[in-house]
Structures are given as structure tokens and as C-alpha cells.
Amino acid sequence: MSDSNRGESPAQAVSERRKPLRKRSQIRGLVVLHDGTGTVDCRIEDASEAGAKISFDRIRTIPERVYLMIAGKEIAHEAVVAWVRPYEVGLNFVKTLQLESVKNTELQFLRRLKLERLRN
């Protein structure tokens, strides 16, 4: 066993090989239904450029395609569900939207939600 693998479980070793590497975060987030008709508060447990693991305070069901908004960031990630556990969901990001660029479009609800729900 090399020094770099000491004390790591097999799951930790595999997750560390994931590219791009995810960073632990524990940041407030907001899952927004793709049509903007509903939202669910969440915690972002870890994230990368490609996706995120989010958690909920109780078991939740979310549709396959959603937007994920992150407190303190002026972006929304269009995402698809990759996997589901009772209190956690894995998301793969499909597209990242700059909220400034969604003014006067059908996605302007994302900007409004950001201002209402996810102020720092």
C-alpha cells in the first residue's frame, strides 16, 4: 500500500479518482423544477464542474431534469438526476447559465428566485 492510500477506504480511493475532483462544500442550494413551478431547498454536499451531490432534510422526490442554484453564486446549473438515495441525489450538469444573461427570457424566473431565496 502506498503512503497516499493509507487510511483511505476503497470508496474514498475511488471517489478521489473521479474527474473532475469534487470539493466538499455544505452550501445552501435550491432545486428548481425545469418549468419553474416549484422549488426544494437543499444542501450541496460536494460539487465539481460536472455535477453535484445534494442532500435534503427529509426524503424528497425530484424530477429527472431540474435547475440547481447555489447560494452566493450568480449561476444556475441545468442538471439531470444521475442517482438517488433516500436523503441524497446525484446531479450531472448539462448546462451552466449565467443569471445575468437570462433577463427578459423565459428563464428569468431563475433570476427572480435567486434574488428572493438565495441571497447570501
Secondary structure by P-SEA (a helix, b strand, c coil): cccccccccaaaaaaaaccccccccbbbbbbbcccccbbbbbbbccccccbbbbbcccbbbbccbbbbbbcccccccccccccccccbbbbbbccccccccccccccaaaaaaaaccccc
